Amino acid sequence: ASEVAPEKDKNAPDALGRVFSYYSDKSVLSTFKPDGSGTVYYPSGTIAVNVTAGDGVPPGLYTTFFSNKKKKNFLGSWDCVGVGSCVYPSGNVCLCTTSQGGSYYDPNGDIVQSWHWDKQPLREALTVILSEQFTLTVKDRNSIRVSFKCQDQKCTFEVGKVMRRKDTYLDKVTGVGTGIERGKLILDVEVDPRKPSLASSADG
């Protein structure tokens, strides 16, 4: 009798080291490389998140978010030390964070709230709905989190100042999954148990 070839592990990397994740309709959800760089897609194939790796070992990650529109689809961007901003659909700045602190603006450009990471920190987490799929939560400089949820899939990106020499990209990007695999890491690697859960929800 002929032997049946074993089914290929859908989480196994391809020849370029990329690991793919999929929506329930088999369209590509994400693809990531071992250095943490990668892309998350909407079901339509439009790019939702682009993560690029900078210099260093491990490399710092630069994360940019996009709405599901053909034009003016930029939502926000953060570098590897938690400096970045997001915008309203109009293009006006919604929220920005720097090495010193941050500011939250209304759609007209007036400051709603501002803070200093050390001298005048946020008293409670600040949550901003960026789009139907994206939610931003800011707690402190080390905890700036952007969650992407589309259909039955969810990805969470830690874009605060969490990259230290001993860290890996897993401090920046969580896994994705559905059903019993919800929250499963994109790459099958060991995670330092002292670090917070990478599959936490945005409001956790």
C-alpha positions as CSV (number, residue, x, y, z in Angstrom):
1,A,0.0,0.0,0.0
2,S,1.2,3.5,-0.8
3,E,2.2,5.7,2.1
4,V,0.4,9.0,2.8
5,A,2.8,11.9,3.0
6,P,2.5,13.7,6.4
7,E,0.7,17.0,6.4
8,K,3.0,19.9,6.4
9,D,3.1,21.9,9.6
10,K,1.3,25.2,8.7
11,N,3.5,26.9,11.3
12,A,6.7,25.7,9.9
13,P,8.9,28.3,8.2
14,D,9.4,28.4,4.5
15,A,12.7,28.4,2.7
16,L,13.2,32.1,3.5
17,G,12.5,31.5,7.2
18,R,9.0,33.1,7.0
19,V,6.2,31.8,9.1
20,F,2.6,32.2,7.8
21,S,-0.7,32.5,9.6
22,Y,-4.1,32.4,7.9
23,Y,-7.7,33.5,8.2
24,S,-10.4,30.9,8.3
25,D,-11.0,31.4,4.6
26,K,-7.3,30.5,4.0
27,S,-6.3,34.0,3.0
28,V,-3.0,35.1,4.5
29,L,-3.2,36.9,7.8
30,S,0.5,37.4,8.5
31,T,4.0,36.4,7.6
32,F,7.0,37.0,9.9
33,K,10.7,36.3,9.8
34,P,12.8,35.2,12.7
35,D,14.1,38.8,13.3
36,G,10.6,39.9,13.9
37,S,10.0,41.8,10.7
38,G,6.9,40.9,8.8
39,T,3.5,41.9,7.6
40,V,-0.1,41.5,8.7
41,Y,-2.9,41.7,6.0
42,Y,-6.6,42.4,5.8
43,P,-8.6,39.6,4.2
44,S,-8.6,41.7,1.0
45,G,-4.8,41.5,0.8
46,T,-4.3,45.1,1.8
47,I,-1.5,45.6,4.3
48,A,-2.7,46.3,7.8
49,V,0.7,46.2,9.7
50,N,4.2,46.4,8.5
51,V,7.1,45.6,10.9
52,T,10.7,46.3,9.9
53,A,13.8,45.4,11.8
54,G,16.5,47.9,12.5
55,D,20.1,47.4,13.5
56,G,21.3,45.6,16.7
57,V,21.2,42.2,18.1
58,P,18.4,41.6,18.6
59,P,17.1,44.2,16.2
60,G,14.8,47.0,17.2
61,L,11.4,46.9,15.5
62,Y,9.6,49.7,13.7
63,T,5.9,49.2,13.4
64,T,3.5,51.0,11.1
65,F,-0.3,50.5,11.0
66,F,-2.7,51.1,8.1
67,S,-6.5,51.3,7.7
68,N,-8.3,49.2,5.1
69,K,-8.6,52.1,2.6
70,K,-6.9,52.6,-0.7
71,K,-6.0,56.2,0.0
72,K,-4.8,58.1,3.1
73,N,-4.7,54.8,4.9
74,F,-1.8,55.6,7.3
75,L,-3.0,55.1,11.0
76,G,0.2,55.3,13.0
77,S,3.8,54.3,13.5
78,W,6.2,53.7,16.4
79,D,9.9,53.1,16.6
80,C,11.7,50.6,18.7
81,V,11.9,52.8,21.8
82,G,8.2,53.8,22.0
83,V,8.4,57.1,20.1
84,G,5.5,57.5,17.6
85,S,2.1,58.8,16.8
86,C,-1.3,57.9,15.4
87,V,-3.7,60.0,13.4
88,Y,-7.4,60.6,12.8
89,P,-9.0,59.8,9.4
90,S,-8.6,63.5,8.6
91,G,-4.8,63.2,9.1
92,N,-4.7,65.3,12.2
93,V,-2.6,63.9,15.0
94,C,-4.6,61.9,17.5
95,L,-1.9,60.8,20.0
96,C,1.9,61.0,20.1
97,T,4.5,59.7,22.5
98,T,8.1,60.8,22.9
99,S,11.0,59.9,25.1
100,Q,9.6,62.4,27.7
101,G,5.9,61.8,27.7
102,G,2.9,62.1,25.4
103,S,-0.2,64.0,24.3
104,Y,-3.7,63.1,23.3
105,Y,-5.6,65.5,21.0
106,D,-9.2,65.9,19.9
107,P,-10.1,65.9,16.2
108,N,-9.6,69.7,16.0
109,G,-6.0,69.5,17.2
110,D,-6.7,70.7,20.8
111,I,-4.9,68.9,23.6
112,V,-7.2,66.7,25.7
113,Q,-4.5,65.2,27.9
114,S,-0.7,65.4,28.2
115,W,1.7,63.6,30.5
116,H,5.3,63.1,31.5
117,W,6.5,59.5,31.9
118,D,8.3,60.2,35.2
119,K,7.1,63.4,36.6
120,Q,3.4,63.3,35.7
121,P,2.5,59.8,34.5
122,L,-0.9,58.6,33.4
123,R,-3.2,57.8,36.3
124,E,-5.0,55.2,34.3
125,A,-4.6,53.5,31.0
126,L,-5.6,55.6,28.0
127,T,-7.5,53.6,25.2
128,V,-8.0,55.0,21.7
129,I,-10.1,53.3,19.0
130,L,-8.1,53.9,15.8
131,S,-10.4,52.1,13.5
132,E,-12.8,49.2,13.4
133,Q,-9.9,46.8,13.6
134,F,-7.3,48.7,15.6
135,T,-7.2,49.7,19.3
136,L,-4.4,51.6,21.0
137,T,-3.8,51.3,24.8
138,V,-1.2,53.4,26.6
139,K,-0.3,52.7,30.2
140,D,3.3,53.9,30.5
141,R,6.4,54.2,28.4
142,N,7.0,50.4,28.6
143,S,3.4,49.5,27.9
144,I,2.1,51.0,24.6
145,R,0.0,48.3,22.9
146,V,-1.8,48.2,19.6
147,S,-4.3,45.4,18.9
148,F,-5.5,44.4,15.5
149,K,-8.7,42.3,15.4
150,C,-10.2,41.1,12.2
151,Q,-12.8,38.3,11.7
152,D,-11.8,35.7,14.3
153,Q,-8.1,36.6,14.4
154,K,-6.2,39.0,16.7
155,C,-2.6,40.3,16.8
156,T,-1.2,42.4,19.5
157,F,1.9,44.6,19.1
158,E,3.9,46.0,22.0
159,V,5.4,49.2,20.7
160,G,6.6,50.8,23.9
161,K,10.1,50.9,25.1
162,V,10.5,47.2,25.8
163,M,13.4,46.3,23.5
164,R,16.5,45.7,25.7
165,R,19.7,43.9,24.7
166,K,18.5,40.6,26.3
167,D,15.0,40.9,24.7
168,T,13.8,39.3,21.5
169,Y,11.1,40.4,19.0
170,L,8.6,38.4,21.0
171,D,8.4,41.4,23.4
172,K,7.0,43.3,20.4
173,V,4.7,41.0,18.6
174,T,2.3,38.4,19.9
175,G,1.0,35.3,18.1
176,V,-2.3,34.8,16.5
177,G,-4.7,32.0,16.5
178,T,-8.3,30.9,16.5
179,G,-10.3,28.4,18.5
180,I,-8.0,26.3,20.7
181,E,-5.0,27.9,19.1
182,R,-6.0,31.4,20.0
183,G,-3.0,33.3,21.3
184,K,-0.5,30.8,19.9
185,L,2.9,32.3,19.2
186,I,3.7,32.9,15.5
187,L,7.0,31.1,16.0
188,D,7.4,28.1,18.2
189,V,10.1,29.4,20.6
190,E,10.7,29.5,24.3
191,V,9.4,32.5,26.2
192,D,10.9,33.9,29.4
193,P,8.2,33.0,32.0
194,R,9.1,36.2,33.9
195,K,7.7,38.3,31.0
196,P,4.0,39.2,30.7
197,S,1.7,37.0,28.6
198,L,2.1,37.7,25.0
199,A,-1.5,36.8,24.2
200,S,-3.0,39.4,26.6
201,S,-5.9,41.4,25.3
202,A,-5.6,45.1,24.8
203,D,-7.6,45.9,27.9
204,G,-5.6,43.5,30.0
